[in-house]
């Protein structure tokens, strides 16, 4: 399968601080990718590099086989909904559709109009007077009617109430289903937002990619095991420990298995996506803390 | 892109068009008045020589209103730079809408080209129309007054105002791109444009072509047109020396026929405080002269061309900066 986004040693530095470092990844086509990580982890930086808004400090990134933002053809194939979904406050909803129609050769006017109608947006309303949810929907309608092969969305639901969030994500899955092979990458710092729609997970924390893969594979590779108290080193070498928890008599681990789970005197269960993400984030924080302690010494 | 640029520029364009219409009516009325007056009084006699009072009466009547109008016309390019140029890009950067605009199927370069061309041409056209009306209305006054090189008149006639408008607009756009905030960009545009408009006429314009040198005899006519006569012990300075059909760039102090400064006694004997005519008559009899550098009036159009080229070059440099910056640095 061809990669939609291919990054190699990608890094971006702002004023001495690395917002994204040593990022190497390959995202296949036709996926809905959830880009997850805490605030300030580098999600926006990655998306902005992928759409060409930013240029990398180190490494390379290729999107649909080309350099991001390189020429009108490439711009036409990648849709981008920026953080806070900017729209022209002084222009009406209808003006925005006219704007999209004149700026994009592949513009699907009927689809855009249908979307606006279904949302109940008044075409004459100034975009500056729309609610956050309506504004996000307008931005999505613009990006979708452009008919891109890849749609990037930066924290699109962060400012929306639960109802607007659901309706927005529904609109997104509709767009993905309209045509085969479309790829969507949307970021959020809350995994629960994405769990319902995404089938591919990209976890970024501390400017680095921590976990990447199809959701079902990731879930299949991980186990939560609970058994009598033991050290992590006492587990099978085929298991790498992501997270451990000990009480006086019991030990609980979240492990990644390279093959089938070996037999043992424990109970095993599948974690869900949220468990996984939280376990990786917690591990990350521990590593940071121990590094901090070493720095202090 | 053209549609979008026009849609965003509509309000400013309407305000500009209304202001243009009002100014055009004013200039038209002023021009018709001047031309009517000229035809009634001076047209018949100007070739053979009019009575002195007639000419000065005509120029005195309009000198103030024309000076004020020229001053107002000189500010128009600056205003366009501040209100059309500075918000052009900074408005988008401040509102974040560039993150929407730059992800349509139009490159940043094209986006910028269309914006700069449409709004910039609007600014140049508006300035040009007003300039044309003023040049038409004041043409006879300018001929009689023969002071086309004076700082105000030079900058409000001919082709230079067009280049001022282009420069001010490009300056505004570049400032907006650099500072990303409309108000700051407007301030910077105003400050830089005002500085350039002072530095160019005072420091650069006199030297576009090597000035010529001439000895000007201080006869009664020259002295009576002087702004002031001052004597500080060693040198006699005559202010506001003028040459017919020329722009006097600088003038030295008075010298006698032997090329020496006149002696203090000789000068003092002539200075009669409060009696300017007496002073003039006495000094005129002493056979004094000053050495002045000047630019002949035949250089008026070459100077207009040189200055237009200078501003056009600055406009090109600023636009080039915008294209480089928007592609490399702006996020």
Interface residues (C-beta under 8 A of the other chain):
Chain A: X48 X51 X53 X54 X55 X69 X71 X72 X73 X75 X76 X78 X79 X80 X82 X84 X86 X87 X88 X89 X91 X95 X98 X99 X100 X102 X103 X104 X105 X106 X139 X142 X143 X146
Chain B: X1 X3 X4 X7 X8 X95 X96 X97 X99 X100 X101 X102 X103 X104 X105 X106 X107 X110 X328 X331
